[in-house]
Structures are given as structure tokens and as C-alpha cells.
Amino acid sequence: MTFDLIRKTALSFPHVTEGFPFDQSTLVFKVGGKMFLLIDIDSQDAITLKSKPDQIPELLESYDWISRGFHMNKNHWITLRLDSLKLDITLVLKLITDSYSNVYQGLTKKAINAFENR
């Protein structure tokens, strides 16, 4: 799974911005000012995504390349090791989509209306 594919996927969703709010190597993708994906552009060996808390235990049990979010709230974030030989690209793309959707749906009505009225 390449950095370009991850970036292209993240930017394909409506109203997404990207930036470096923490340092010069952690690229963060946001919607409505809320993070949904982080990747270290120097190593590019993992991504961190927001997930529904009730889905995390099953993901952790089913896939050894998924762990609780690195340096994030362990109840809401997961980290996917992209260098794993067992990596399922289809699942990674689904989890990126789910992360975006979860964050977008959690935005305030005011924020969503601002997007829709542009």
C-alpha cells in the first residue's frame, strides 16, 4: 500500500483538508477541522485512523497488523502497520472510508450545513 494511494483516497472525500499541525513529518487529514487519518511521511509504515469503539476489539483480534492507536485515544483510534505481509488493501481502504464517514457524521449540524451550502 503506497503513500500516494492513501493520500489520493483521503483527498477523494468531500471537504477534506491536509496539513502538518503537529510537526513536519505527521501528515493529518481532516474533515470539518476533525482528524480522521494520520501518517508519518518519513517512514510511511503505518496509518492511524478513527474507528468506532465497538469495532476495535474485533479488528484487534482478527488482524495482527492492526493495533490500538499509537499516541491516540485507544478507545477511538487504531493503527494499521502497512509493512505487514498479511495486509488486506481492500480492508485498509474500507477502514479509511469508515474513519472519514464516522468523523463526518459526528460533525455538528452547523458544520455540515456550512459544507452543503457552499
N, CA, C and O atoms as CSV, one atom per row, in Angstrom:
chain,resi,resn,atom,element,x,y,z
A,1,MET,N,N,0.861,-1.171,0.000
A,1,MET,CA,C,0.000,0.000,0.000
A,1,MET,C,C,0.902,1.226,0.000
A,1,MET,O,O,1.768,1.366,0.863
A,2,THR,N,N,0.702,2.095,-0.948
A,2,THR,CA,C,1.597,3.231,-1.098
A,2,THR,C,C,1.046,4.497,-0.445
A,2,THR,O,O,-0.159,4.648,-0.244
A,3,PHE,N,N,1.958,5.387,-0.129
A,3,PHE,CA,C,1.586,6.687,0.412
A,3,PHE,C,C,0.662,7.414,-0.564
A,3,PHE,O,O,-0.330,8.016,-0.153
A,4,ASP,N,N,0.987,7.357,-1.851
A,4,ASP,CA,C,0.173,8.057,-2.850
A,4,ASP,C,C,-1.265,7.545,-2.872
A,4,ASP,O,O,-2.198,8.335,-3.008
A,5,LEU,N,N,-1.454,6.233,-2.741
A,5,LEU,CA,C,-2.803,5.674,-2.725
A,5,LEU,C,C,-3.555,6.124,-1.472
A,5,LEU,O,O,-4.737,6.460,-1.545
A,6,ILE,N,N,-2.886,6.132,-0.343
A,6,ILE,CA,C,-3.520,6.576,0.896
A,6,ILE,C,C,-3.929,8.035,0.773
A,6,ILE,O,O,-5.060,8.394,1.101
A,7,ARG,N,N,-3.024,8.870,0.305
A,7,ARG,CA,C,-3.308,10.303,0.160
A,7,ARG,C,C,-4.422,10.538,-0.848
A,7,ARG,O,O,-5.332,11.328,-0.594
A,8,LYS,N,N,-4.359,9.866,-1.978
A,8,LYS,CA,C,-5.396,10.008,-3.005
A,8,LYS,C,C,-6.763,9.596,-2.453
A,8,LYS,O,O,-7.765,10.264,-2.708
A,9,THR,N,N,-6.801,8.511,-1.707
A,9,THR,CA,C,-8.056,8.039,-1.119
A,9,THR,C,C,-8.598,9.070,-0.139
A,9,THR,O,O,-9.774,9.428,-0.205
A,10,ALA,N,N,-7.759,9.546,0.761
A,10,ALA,CA,C,-8.199,10.513,1.771
A,10,ALA,C,C,-8.717,11.795,1.117
A,10,ALA,O,O,-9.734,12.344,1.538
A,11,LEU,N,N,-8.022,12.261,0.099
A,11,LEU,CA,C,-8.419,13.512,-0.558
A,11,LEU,C,C,-9.610,13.344,-1.497
A,11,LEU,O,O,-10.153,14.333,-1.990
A,12,SER,N,N,-10.021,12.101,-1.747
A,12,SER,CA,C,-11.167,11.873,-2.638
A,12,SER,C,C,-12.503,12.159,-1.956
A,12,SER,O,O,-13.527,12.295,-2.626
A,13,PHE,N,N,-12.496,12.251,-0.633
A,13,PHE,CA,C,-13.733,12.520,0.094
A,13,PHE,C,C,-14.010,14.020,0.105
A,13,PHE,O,O,-13.080,14.825,0.063
A,14,PRO,N,N,-15.282,14.394,0.160
A,14,PRO,CA,C,-15.618,15.825,0.157
A,14,PRO,C,C,-15.107,16.558,1.400
A,14,PRO,O,O,-15.117,16.025,2.510
A,15,HIS,N,N,-14.665,17.786,1.180
A,15,HIS,CA,C,-14.330,18.736,2.247
A,15,HIS,C,C,-13.115,18.345,3.085
A,15,HIS,O,O,-12.992,18.776,4.232
A,16,VAL,N,N,-12.223,17.539,2.529
A,16,VAL,CA,C,-11.042,17.099,3.266
A,16,VAL,C,C,-9.915,18.119,3.100
A,16,VAL,O,O,-9.687,18.649,2.012
A,17,THR,N,N,-9.224,18.375,4.198
A,17,THR,CA,C,-8.012,19.189,4.169
A,17,THR,C,C,-6.862,18.349,4.689
A,17,THR,O,O,-7.063,17.360,5.393
A,18,GLU,N,N,-5.654,18.758,4.331
A,18,GLU,CA,C,-4.462,18.071,4.827
A,18,GLU,C,C,-3.484,19.108,5.337
A,18,GLU,O,O,-3.443,20.239,4.853
A,19,GLY,N,N,-2.700,18.706,6.320
A,19,GLY,CA,C,-1.725,19.635,6.864
A,19,GLY,C,C,-0.825,18.961,7.881
A,19,GLY,O,O,-0.911,17.758,8.128
A,20,PHE,N,N,0.050,19.785,8.466
A,20,PHE,CA,C,1.037,19.320,9.430
A,20,PHE,C,C,0.866,20.084,10.748
A,20,PHE,O,O,1.693,20.935,11.076
A,21,PRO,N,N,-0.193,19.791,11.505
A,21,PRO,CA,C,-0.434,20.565,12.725
A,21,PRO,C,C,0.499,20.229,13.893
A,21,PRO,O,O,0.617,21.018,14.830
A,22,PHE,N,N,1.154,19.082,13.849
A,22,PHE,CA,C,1.978,18.644,14.977
A,22,PHE,C,C,3.468,18.840,14.732
A,22,PHE,O,O,4.180,19.369,15.586
A,23,ASP,N,N,3.934,18.415,13.574
A,23,ASP,CA,C,5.343,18.508,13.214
A,23,ASP,C,C,5.443,18.418,11.698
A,23,ASP,O,O,4.426,18.371,11.006
A,24,GLN,N,N,6.654,18.395,11.186
A,24,GLN,CA,C,6.848,18.394,9.738
A,24,GLN,C,C,6.803,17.008,9.104
A,24,GLN,O,O,6.990,16.878,7.895
A,25,SER,N,N,6.557,15.970,9.904
A,25,SER,CA,C,6.506,14.633,9.317
A,25,SER,C,C,5.149,13.951,9.470
A,25,SER,O,O,4.884,12.974,8.770
A,26,THR,N,N,4.284,14.432,10.360
A,26,THR,CA,C,2.982,13.796,10.559
A,26,THR,C,C,1.929,14.529,9.736
A,26,THR,O,O,1.472,15.613,10.100
A,27,LEU,N,N,1.556,13.910,8.617
A,27,LEU,CA,C,0.534,14.474,7.743
A,27,LEU,C,C,-0.831,14.061,8.283
A,27,LEU,O,O,-1.091,12.880,8.512
A,28,VAL,N,N,-1.700,15.056,8.483
A,28,VAL,CA,C,-3.008,14.827,9.075
A,28,VAL,C,C,-4.085,15.222,8.077
A,28,VAL,O,O,-4.031,16.292,7.471
A,29,PHE,N,N,-5.065,14.335,7.917
A,29,PHE,CA,C,-6.214,14.608,7.065
A,29,PHE,C,C,-7.412,14.869,7.961
A,29,PHE,O,O,-7.673,14.122,8.904
A,30,LYS,N,N,-8.146,15.951,7.650
A,30,LYS,CA,C,-9.268,16.365,8.475
A,30,LYS,C,C,-10.496,16.630,7.613
A,30,LYS,O,O,-10.400,16.909,6.418
A,31,VAL,N,N,-11.647,16.533,8.257
A,31,VAL,CA,C,-12.897,16.998,7.672
A,31,VAL,C,C,-13.578,17.833,8.748
A,31,VAL,O,O,-13.734,17.388,9.885
A,32,GLY,N,N,-13.978,19.030,8.387
A,32,GLY,CA,C,-14.600,19.914,9.364
A,32,GLY,C,C,-13.703,20.218,10.539
A,32,GLY,O,O,-14.191,20.450,11.645
A,33,GLY,N,N,-12.393,20.223,10.323
A,33,GLY,CA,C,-11.444,20.500,11.390
A,33,GLY,C,C,-11.174,19.329,12.319
A,33,GLY,O,O,-10.438,19.477,13.294
A,34,LYS,N,N,-11.756,18.164,12.035
A,34,LYS,CA,C,-11.586,16.974,12.871
A,34,LYS,C,C,-10.738,15.936,12.127
A,34,LYS,O,O,-10.966,15.656,10.950
A,35,MET,N,N,-9.770,15.380,12.826
A,35,MET,CA,C,-8.863,14.408,12.224
A,35,MET,C,C,-9.549,13.068,11.954
A,35,MET,O,O,-10.371,12.601,12.743
A,36,PHE,N,N,-9.189,12.460,10.815
A,36,PHE,CA,C,-9.641,11.096,10.555
A,36,PHE,C,C,-8.516,10.173,10.096
A,36,PHE,O,O,-8.699,8.956,10.073
A,37,LEU,N,N,-7.349,10.723,9.727
A,37,LEU,CA,C,-6.232,9.892,9.272
A,37,LEU,C,C,-4.924,10.622,9.542
A,37,LEU,O,O,-4.811,11.823,9.298
A,38,LEU,N,N,-3.942,9.888,10.046
A,38,LEU,CA,C,-2.600,10.417,10.259
A,38,LEU,C,C,-1.600,9.445,9.666
A,38,LEU,O,O,-1.771,8.229,9.752
A,39,ILE,N,N,-0.543,9.999,9.058
A,39,ILE,CA,C,0.539,9.170,8.526
A,39,ILE,C,C,1.854,9.929,8.655
A,39,ILE,O,O,1.919,11.133,8.407
A,40,ASP,N,N,2.893,9.209,9.043
A,40,ASP,CA,C,4.228,9.787,9.109
A,40,ASP,C,C,4.828,9.711,7.711
A,40,ASP,O,O,5.057,8.620,7.188
A,41,ILE,N,N,5.082,10.869,7.105
A,41,ILE,CA,C,5.553,10.873,5.719
A,41,ILE,C,C,7.002,10.412,5.596
A,41,ILE,O,O,7.448,10.062,4.503
A,42,ASP,N,N,7.736,10.409,6.700
A,42,ASP,CA,C,9.121,9.944,6.640
A,42,ASP,C,C,9.206,8.421,6.594
A,42,ASP,O,O,9.948,7.866,5.784
A,43,SER,N,N,8.454,7.745,7.455
A,43,SER,CA,C,8.532,6.279,7.483
A,43,SER,C,C,7.458,5.622,6.617
A,43,SER,O,O,7.720,4.592,5.996
A,44,GLN,N,N,6.262,6.193,6.565
A,44,GLN,CA,C,5.144,5.686,5.757
A,44,GLN,C,C,4.851,4.202,6.014
A,44,GLN,O,O,4.364,3.503,5.126
A,45,ASP,N,N,5.145,3.728,7.219
A,45,ASP,CA,C,4.936,2.305,7.504
A,45,ASP,C,C,3.656,2.027,8.280
A,45,ASP,O,O,3.341,0.870,8.560
A,46,ALA,N,N,2.908,3.087,8.633
A,46,ALA,CA,C,1.668,2.896,9.382
A,46,ALA,C,C,0.760,4.099,9.188
A,46,ALA,O,O,1.220,5.205,8.903
A,47,ILE,N,N,-0.544,3.861,9.348
A,47,ILE,CA,C,-1.506,4.953,9.381
A,47,ILE,C,C,-2.357,4.782,10.637
A,47,ILE,O,O,-2.550,3.670,11.128
A,48,THR,N,N,-2.850,5.880,11.134
A,48,THR,CA,C,-3.728,5.858,12.290
A,48,THR,C,C,-5.071,6.423,11.873
A,48,THR,O,O,-5.153,7.487,11.259
A,49,LEU,N,N,-6.134,5.688,12.218
A,49,LEU,CA,C,-7.489,6.015,11.794
A,49,LEU,C,C,-8.439,6.035,12.972
A,49,LEU,O,O,-8.216,5.354,13.973
A,50,LYS,N,N,-9.500,6.816,12.849
A,50,LYS,CA,C,-10.555,6.800,13.856
A,50,LYS,C,C,-11.455,5.600,13.564
A,50,LYS,O,O,-11.695,5.261,12.405
A,51,SER,N,N,-11.947,4.966,14.621
A,51,SER,CA,C,-12.797,3.795,14.470
A,51,SER,C,C,-13.882,3.834,15.527
A,51,SER,O,O,-13.747,4.517,16.542
A,52,LYS,N,N,-14.943,3.111,15.293
A,52,LYS,CA,C,-15.993,3.006,16.295
A,52,LYS,C,C,-15.494,2.101,17.424
A,52,LYS,O,O,-14.966,1.020,17.164
A,53,PRO,N,N,-15.658,2.536,18.666
A,53,PRO,CA,C,-15.132,1.757,19.800
A,53,PRO,C,C,-15.604,0.304,19.829
A,53,PRO,O,O,-14.848,-0.579,20.234
A,54,ASP,N,N,-16.836,0.046,19.408
A,54,ASP,CA,C,-17.338,-1.327,19.458
A,54,ASP,C,C,-16.744,-2.216,18.367
A,54,ASP,O,O,-16.870,-3.438,18.443
A,55,GLN,N,N,-16.108,-1.640,17.366
A,55,GLN,CA,C,-15.494,-2.431,16.293
A,55,GLN,C,C,-14.024,-2.753,16.571
A,55,GLN,O,O,-13.469,-3.689,15.995
A,56,ILE,N,N,-13.406,-1.984,17.444
A,56,ILE,CA,C,-11.966,-2.135,17.672
A,56,ILE,C,C,-11.583,-3.520,18.206
A,56,ILE,O,O,-10.646,-4.119,17.679
A,57,PRO,N,N,-12.259,-4.054,19.222
A,57,PRO,CA,C,-11.832,-5.382,19.715
A,57,PRO,C,C,-11.824,-6.465,18.637
A,57,PRO,O,O,-10.901,-7.278,18.591
A,58,GLU,N,N,-12.819,-6.488,17.786
A,58,GLU,CA,C,-12.860,-7.497,16.726
A,58,GLU,C,C,-11.719,-7.295,15.735
A,58,GLU,O,O,-11.101,-8.267,15.302
A,59,LEU,N,N,-11.430,-6.043,15.369
A,59,LEU,CA,C,-10.322,-5.768,14.451
A,59,LEU,C,C,-8.995,-6.219,15.056
A,59,LEU,O,O,-8.167,-6.823,14.373
A,60,LEU,N,N,-8.799,-5.923,16.338
A,60,LEU,CA,C,-7.557,-6.304,17.008
A,60,LEU,C,C,-7.390,-7.819,17.073
A,60,LEU,O,O,-6.286,-8.341,16.918
A,61,GLU,N,N,-8.483,-8.504,17.299
A,61,GLU,CA,C,-8.439,-9.964,17.400
A,61,GLU,C,C,-8.244,-10.626,16.034
A,61,GLU,O,O,-7.599,-11.670,15.933
A,62,SER,N,N,-8.799,-10.023,14.993
A,62,SER,CA,C,-8.796,-10.641,13.668
A,62,SER,C,C,-7.543,-10.354,12.839
A,62,SER,O,O,-7.193,-11.148,11.967
A,63,TYR,N,N,-6.870,-9.243,13.093
A,63,TYR,CA,C,-5.761,-8.818,12.227
A,63,TYR,C,C,-4.566,-8.407,13.083
A,63,TYR,O,O,-4.649,-7.465,13.872
A,64,ASP,N,N,-3.458,-9.121,12.918
A,64,ASP,CA,C,-2.290,-8.804,13.738
A,64,ASP,C,C,-1.575,-7.526,13.279
A,64,ASP,O,O,-0.685,-7.041,13.977
A,65,TRP,N,N,-1.937,-6.989,12.148
A,65,TRP,CA,C,-1.332,-5.742,11.654
A,65,TRP,C,C,-2.139,-4.504,12.074
A,65,TRP,O,O,-1.821,-3.383,11.677
A,66,ILE,N,N,-3.183,-4.722,12.878
A,66,ILE,CA,C,-3.965,-3.621,13.441
A,66,ILE,C,C,-3.743,-3.604,14.948
A,66,ILE,O,O,-3.833,-4.636,15.614
A,67,SER,N,N,-3.454,-2.423,15.474
A,67,SER,CA,C,-3.269,-2.257,16.915
A,67,SER,C,C,-4.010,-1.008,17.380
A,67,SER,O,O,-4.517,-0.233,16.568
A,68,ARG,N,N,-4.065,-0.829,18.672
A,68,ARG,CA,C,-4.698,0.387,19.209
A,68,ARG,C,C,-3.899,1.599,18.741
A,68,ARG,O,O,-2.693,1.510,18.511
A,69,GLY,N,N,-4.579,2.720,18.604
A,69,GLY,CA,C,-3.963,3.924,18.048
A,69,GLY,C,C,-2.706,4.378,18.764
A,69,GLY,O,O,-2.701,4.566,19.980
A,70,PHE,N,N,-1.651,4.551,18.003
A,70,PHE,CA,C,-0.364,4.990,18.530
A,70,PHE,C,C,-0.462,6.463,18.920
A,70,PHE,O,O,-0.782,7.310,18.086
A,71,HIS,N,N,-0.189,6.764,20.182
A,71,HIS,CA,C,-0.247,8.131,20.721
A,71,HIS,C,C,-1.633,8.764,20.600
A,71,HIS,O,O,-1.749,9.989,20.549
A,72,MET,N,N,-2.677,7.949,20.553
A,72,MET,CA,C,-4.035,8.457,20.426
A,72,MET,C,C,-4.916,7.771,21.465
A,72,MET,O,O,-4.481,6.838,22.140
A,73,ASN,N,N,-6.152,8.237,21.588
A,73,ASN,CA,C,-7.108,7.616,22.491
A,73,ASN,C,C,-7.335,6.174,22.035
A,73,ASN,O,O,-7.833,5.942,20.933
A,74,LYS,N,N,-6.980,5.230,22.861
A,74,LYS,CA,C,-7.035,3.805,22.493
A,74,LYS,C,C,-8.456,3.290,22.308
A,74,LYS,O,O,-8.652,2.211,21.748
A,75,ASN,N,N,-9.449,4.044,22.769
A,75,ASN,CA,C,-10.842,3.628,22.608
A,75,ASN,C,C,-11.439,4.069,21.279
A,75,ASN,O,O,-12.512,3.599,20.901
A,76,HIS,N,N,-10.761,4.965,20.562
A,76,HIS,CA,C,-11.342,5.529,19.346
A,76,HIS,C,C,-10.426,5.449,18.122
A,76,HIS,O,O,-10.865,5.734,17.008
A,77,TRP,N,N,-9.176,5.071,18.312
A,77,TRP,CA,C,-8.216,5.101,17.210
A,77,TRP,C,C,-7.519,3.755,17.065
A,77,TRP,O,O,-7.283,3.046,18.043
A,78,ILE,N,N,-7.198,3.423,15.815
A,78,ILE,CA,C,-6.432,2.214,15.515
A,78,ILE,C,C,-5.249,2.596,14.628
A,78,ILE,O,O,-5.300,3.579,13.888
A,79,THR,N,N,-4.198,1.811,14.717
A,79,THR,CA,C,-3.038,1.988,13.854
A,79,THR,C,C,-2.877,0.736,13.004
A,79,THR,O,O,-2.933,-0.385,13.510
A,80,LEU,N,N,-2.678,0.941,11.715
A,80,LEU,CA,C,-2.505,-0.156,10.758
A,80,LEU,C,C,-1.060,-0.155,10.286
A,80,LEU,O,O,-0.580,0.842,9.747
A,81,ARG,N,N,-0.367,-1.266,10.486
A,81,ARG,CA,C,1.008,-1.399,10.014
A,81,ARG,C,C,0.981,-1.778,8.534
A,81,ARG,O,O,0.537,-2.867,8.171
A,82,LEU,N,N,1.450,-0.886,7.703
A,82,LEU,CA,C,1.368,-1.075,6.256
A,82,LEU,C,C,2.448,-1.988,5.710
A,82,LEU,O,O,2.387,-2.386,4.547
A,83,ASP,N,N,3.430,-2.325,6.519
A,83,ASP,CA,C,4.523,-3.175,6.054
A,83,ASP,C,C,4.263,-4.665,6.298
A,83,ASP,O,O,5.125,-5.502,6.029
A,84,SER,N,N,3.084,-4.986,6.804
A,84,SER,CA,C,2.755,-6.382,7.076
A,84,SER,C,C,2.514,-7.143,5.778
A,84,SER,O,O,1.896,-6.623,4.849
A,85,LEU,N,N,3.003,-8.370,5.721
A,85,LEU,CA,C,2.773,-9.213,4.548
A,85,LEU,C,C,1.311,-9.662,4.457
A,85,LEU,O,O,0.837,-10.052,3.391
A,86,LYS,N,N,0.611,-9.601,5.584
A,86,LYS,CA,C,-0.784,-10.038,5.621
A,86,LYS,C,C,-1.764,-8.896,5.336
A,86,LYS,O,O,-2.978,-9.088,5.415
A,87,LEU,N,N,-1.252,-7.733,5.013
A,87,LEU,CA,C,-2.081,-6.549,4.810
A,87,LEU,C,C,-3.158,-6.795,3.759
A,87,LEU,O,O,-2.874,-7.307,2.676
A,88,ASP,N,N,-4.379,-6.431,4.081
A,88,ASP,CA,C,-5.528,-6.549,3.185
A,88,ASP,C,C,-5.866,-5.143,2.695
A,88,ASP,O,O,-6.496,-4.368,3.415
A,89,ILE,N,N,-5.453,-4.816,1.481
A,89,ILE,CA,C,-5.616,-3.458,0.953
A,89,ILE,C,C,-7.084,-3.065,0.871
A,89,ILE,O,O,-7.433,-1.917,1.143
A,90,THR,N,N,-7.934,-3.994,0.505
A,90,THR,CA,C,-9.368,-3.703,0.438
A,90,THR,C,C,-9.895,-3.296,1.809
A,90,THR,O,O,-10.685,-2.358,1.920
A,91,LEU,N,N,-9.459,-4.000,2.858
A,91,LEU,CA,C,-9.884,-3.657,4.206
A,91,LEU,C,C,-9.316,-2.300,4.624
A,91,LEU,O,O,-10.016,-1.507,5.254
A,92,VAL,N,N,-8.067,-2.028,4.283
A,92,VAL,CA,C,-7.470,-0.726,4.619
A,92,VAL,C,C,-8.287,0.396,3.996
A,92,VAL,O,O,-8.598,1.380,4.667
A,93,LEU,N,N,-8.635,0.261,2.729
A,93,LEU,CA,C,-9.423,1.296,2.062
A,93,LEU,C,C,-10.797,1.455,2.707
A,93,LEU,O,O,-11.309,2.568,2.822
A,94,LYS,N,N,-11.390,0.342,3.125
A,94,LYS,CA,C,-12.687,0.404,3.813
A,94,LYS,C,C,-12.546,1.117,5.150
A,94,LYS,O,O,-13.393,1.934,5.509
A,95,LEU,N,N,-11.483,0.814,5.891
A,95,LEU,CA,C,-11.283,1.445,7.189
A,95,LEU,C,C,-11.008,2.949,7.052
A,95,LEU,O,O,-11.417,3.732,7.909
A,96,ILE,N,N,-10.319,3.353,5.982
A,96,ILE,CA,C,-10.129,4.788,5.720
A,96,ILE,C,C,-11.478,5.442,5.447
A,96,ILE,O,O,-11.777,6.511,5.980
A,97,THR,N,N,-12.289,4.795,4.617
A,97,THR,CA,C,-13.626,5.311,4.307
A,97,THR,C,C,-14.482,5.391,5.565
A,97,THR,O,O,-15.168,6.388,5.791
A,98,ASP,N,N,-14.443,4.349,6.376
A,98,ASP,CA,C,-15.213,4.337,7.625
A,98,ASP,C,C,-14.752,5.452,8.563
A,98,ASP,O,O,-15.573,6.105,9.207
A,99,SER,N,N,-13.446,5.665,8.636
A,99,SER,CA,C,-12.915,6.707,9.502
A,99,SER,C,C,-13.449,8.071,9.073
A,99,SER,O,O,-13.923,8.849,9.900
A,100,TYR,N,N,-13.369,8.350,7.782
A,100,TYR,CA,C,-13.904,9.611,7.266
A,100,TYR,C,C,-15.395,9.726,7.580
A,100,TYR,O,O,-15.846,10.754,8.085
A,101,SER,N,N,-16.151,8.686,7.285
A,101,SER,CA,C,-17.607,8.719,7.498
A,101,SER,C,C,-17.962,8.930,8.963
A,101,SER,O,O,-18.861,9.709,9.281
A,102,ASN,N,N,-17.266,8.244,9.849
A,102,ASN,CA,C,-17.535,8.386,11.276
A,102,ASN,C,C,-17.290,9.815,11.747
A,102,ASN,O,O,-18.079,10.370,12.512
A,103,VAL,N,N,-16.198,10.399,11.288
A,103,VAL,CA,C,-15.883,11.769,11.698
A,103,VAL,C,C,-16.880,12.741,11.081
A,103,VAL,O,O,-17.373,13.641,11.760
A,104,TYR,N,N,-17.177,12.565,9.805
A,104,TYR,CA,C,-18.130,13.471,9.141
A,104,TYR,C,C,-19.491,13.421,9.828
A,104,TYR,O,O,-20.100,14.460,10.083
A,105,GLN,N,N,-19.962,12.227,10.125
A,105,GLN,CA,C,-21.266,12.073,10.772
A,105,GLN,C,C,-21.277,12.638,12.189
A,105,GLN,O,O,-22.339,12.962,12.722
A,106,GLY,N,N,-20.118,12.755,12.789
A,106,GLY,CA,C,-20.024,13.304,14.138
A,106,GLY,C,C,-19.906,14.823,14.188
A,106,GLY,O,O,-19.891,15.420,15.264
A,107,LEU,N,N,-19.824,15.444,13.006
A,107,LEU,CA,C,-19.741,16.902,12.972
A,107,LEU,C,C,-21.069,17.517,13.408
A,107,LEU,O,O,-22.120,16.880,13.337
A,108,THR,N,N,-20.999,18.741,13.851
A,108,THR,CA,C,-22.224,19.448,14.238
A,108,THR,C,C,-23.077,19.715,13.000
A,108,THR,O,O,-22.570,19.755,11.879
A,109,LYS,N,N,-24.357,19.895,13.216
A,109,LYS,CA,C,-25.253,20.228,12.104
A,109,LYS,C,C,-24.820,21.528,11.443
A,109,LYS,O,O,-24.927,21.678,10.226
A,110,LYS,N,N,-24.333,22.463,12.243
A,110,LYS,CA,C,-23.866,23.740,11.710
A,110,LYS,C,C,-22.710,23.529,10.730
A,110,LYS,O,O,-22.684,24.132,9.657
A,111,ALA,N,N,-21.757,22.672,11.102
A,111,ALA,CA,C,-20.606,22.398,10.231
A,111,ALA,C,C,-21.045,21.698,8.947
A,111,ALA,O,O,-20.588,22.043,7.857
A,112,ILE,N,N,-21.920,20.729,9.081
A,112,ILE,CA,C,-22.413,20.008,7.893
A,112,ILE,C,C,-23.207,20.947,6.988
A,112,ILE,O,O,-23.053,20.902,5.767
A,113,ASN,N,N,-24.036,21.779,7.560
A,113,ASN,CA,C,-24.807,22.745,6.765
A,113,ASN,C,C,-23.889,23.727,6.043
A,113,ASN,O,O,-24.166,24.116,4.908
A,114,ALA,N,N,-22.804,24.125,6.691
A,114,ALA,CA,C,-21.856,25.028,6.049
A,114,ALA,C,C,-21.248,24.383,4.800
A,114,ALA,O,O,-21.039,25.059,3.793
A,115,PHE,N,N,-20.964,23.082,4.862
A,115,PHE,CA,C,-20.446,22.371,3.696
A,115,PHE,C,C,-21.501,22.314,2.601
A,115,PHE,O,O,-21.209,22.581,1.436
A,116,GLU,N,N,-22.707,21.971,2.970
A,116,GLU,CA,C,-23.772,21.764,1.994
A,116,GLU,C,C,-24.243,23.054,1.332
A,116,GLU,O,O,-24.807,23.015,0.239
A,117,ASN,N,N,-24.019,24.193,1.978
A,117,ASN,CA,C,-24.462,25.473,1.434
A,117,ASN,C,C,-23.363,26.197,0.671
A,117,ASN,O,O,-23.533,27.362,0.312
A,118,ARG,N,N,-22.253,25.540,0.420
A,118,ARG,CA,C,-21.162,26.151,-0.354
A,118,ARG,C,C,-21.480,26.142,-1.809
A,118,ARG,O,O,-20.681,26.614,-2.618
